[in-house]
Amino acid sequence: METLPPWVWNIYYIFILITIISSIVYLIRKRRTLFSMITLFFSIFGPIVFFLQSLVRGSGTEIDNLLYDLTQGGIWAWFVILAFMEIVAWYLTLAKDLLGKREQKNV
């Protein structure tokens, strides 16, 4: 059974950890609370579902398994893709918030 290189997993888990921490910080500060809760949910359960389904894959890498099940209409694959898309939206929102604060300070 193949797997992705360790550096890919390190980057993946660092991004998930940053996502969880930033969503908790936003919840504590009461900013974007609904979006933060949704992000926290997806950043915890998305990787868990992805990991559990990767354990039962037949051959290939985890990404190969995800893409194959996505083309087959696997609910878990759609859930994982939705979770990843939501996390990307979270990072875009964080970038917008941080850039907005910078612009206000420069004025």
Buried (B, 14 or more C-beta within 10 A) or exposed (E): EEEEEEEEEEEBEEBBEBBBEBBBEBBEEEEBEEBBEBBBEBBBEBBEBBEEBBEEBEEBBBEBBBBBBBEEEBEBBEBBBEBBEBBEBBBEBBEEBEEEEEEEEEE
